Amino acid sequence: MRQLSEVDQDLIRLVQDPGFSRWLDQITATGGCAHPIHLTGSTTTRDALTGEVLHHYDTRNEPGERLLIRCRNRRATVCAPCSRLHAGDTFHLVRAGLLGGKTVPTDVREWPRLFVTLTAPSFGSVHRATADGQRCRPRRDAGECEHGRPVGCPAVHDAGERLVGQPLCPDCYDYPAHVLWHAHAGRLWKAFTDNLYNHLAARAGRTRTGLRRSLRVSYAKVAEYQKRAAVHVHAVVRLDGAHGPDDPPPAWATADVLLDVVRTAAAAVHLSTAHSAALGEHALRWGTEVDARPLRAFGDGEGLADDAVAAYVAKYVTKGATDTGAGLDHRISGPDDIATVPVSAHVRTLMRACWRLGGLLELEQLRLRVWAHTLGYRGHILTKSRAYSTTYTALRAERADHQRDRTQLAASDVIADGNWRYVGSGHTPGAALLAAGVGEDLVLNRETARDALRGRGDRP
């Protein structure tokens, strides 16, 4: 007789448990979360006026005396169900800043708006795949670098080749500059937005202070790792009046003006790292490739469609460094970890550079060892200016209010007292398999409902 696997044994244990039905309800409520948080405790809901107990919930009546809640991890490689929820919130956050809604007036669709991509500079030649099938790096004067490696590559690479993004010569590649650029990416973005105000003021013939009395730059940006393991920034940039999205920008501040100023503002960014006896001084700037395109509402006219841009940003905000092979989704505890991580030699060298530079006293404030798993990049994947649109917190509160409305308990009418404690996370092997099935079923249900709406001619 074939011996049952650990997963099969765990599945049998689960389905034979008297509380299996309730456990399955909890898994469904988490959307099939791959790594749910386990809590124990209770909540008592009382009428705010009379003090009458309206509802009491206690995990002592739950399977295993635990309540499962979502892990809320944004990375699809860690938890696909929670990343889909995060992507949906991101879509609505970005879309609201483009078309209005979620407390943002619909007039913003008439304001100047661009989709901007800022790239990292070159730190050394890497193998590349071209969209038109051209050779990687053809060189008429074919030769070798000082380390005896070819300076060109006549091959035609497919986008999926592992060689794409890897240096032609690792010894020529400036790994310290790559790491330090990542560590200062936040400063580079701040310098870019400062330059936007300065260059707009110059176009208007005003001082920066005078400009701020009539105009504000709002944005939402997302960071994406490229094949060469360098971060690029994709951003929605919008011009508002001085008081934010409720206020129209000056008539002279058009999309064409913003288009010109974005390029000059990016090119004018020139920062430098603090002088180091070990490293010298590194210049920090954006790459020469700057892409900026106007946006159009609901696909009308020329330019990128707003919905498409919101979906694009939502897709990339759920990607971690692991998705592109440009790092890990968890921190590294020491040099021995770097030797065994499943990444390319190029990425492993970047991690080692982080660890080595992180040991320098003059670079201690950059915390490069803490961020070695992300190659020194320590910013949030998505950030936005305060006035751009709504927030993740507001979107989650709105979702909670919607669920509360279904129970017909208004937040202003009740008082909730809770006492909760963390007791664990994750699934057993059998539970993980069942949760994955629940998550797939929910995705299928949403796709079926979306197709039905499209069939009726409704907007999805």
HUSULFEN-V590996 format. One line per field, one symbol per residue. ss: DSSP state (a for helix, b for strand, c for the rest). burial: 1 if it has 16 or more other C-alpha atoms within 10 Angstrom, else 0. A space follows every 10 residues. Layout:
ss->???
burial->???
This chain:
ss->cccccaaaaa aaaaaaccca aaaaaaaaac ccccccbbbb bbbbbbbccc ccbbbbbbaa acaaacbbbc ccccccccca aaaaaaaaaa aaaaaaaaac bccbcaaaaa ccbbbbbbbb cccccbcccc ccccccbccc cccbcccccb ccbccccccc ccccccbccc ccccaaaaaa aaacaaaaaa aaaaaaaaaa aaaacccaaa aacccbbbbb bbbbbccccc bbbbbbbbbb bccbcccccc ccccaaaaaa aaaaaaaccc bbcccbcccb ccbbcbbbbb bbbbbbaaac cccbbaaaaa aaaaaaaccc aaaacccccc ccccaaaaaa ccccaaaaaa aaaaaaaacc aaaaaacccc caaacccccc cbbbcccccc caaaaaaaaa aaaaaaaccc aaabbbbbbb bbbbbcccaa aaaaaaaaaa aaaaaaaaaa aaaaaccccc
burial->0000000001 1001000000 0011011101 1111111111 1100111000 0000000110 0110011111 1111110111 1111111111 1111111111 1101110110 1111111111 1111111110 0000111000 0000000000 1110011000 0011111111 0010111111 1111100110 1110111111 1000000100 1101111111 1111111111 1111111111 1101111111 0010100110 1111111010 0010000000 0101110001 0111111000 0001111011 1111111111 1101111100 0100000100 0010011111 1111101100 0010011111 1111111110 1101001111 1000100000 0000000000 0001100000 0000101001 1111110111 0100000000 0000000000
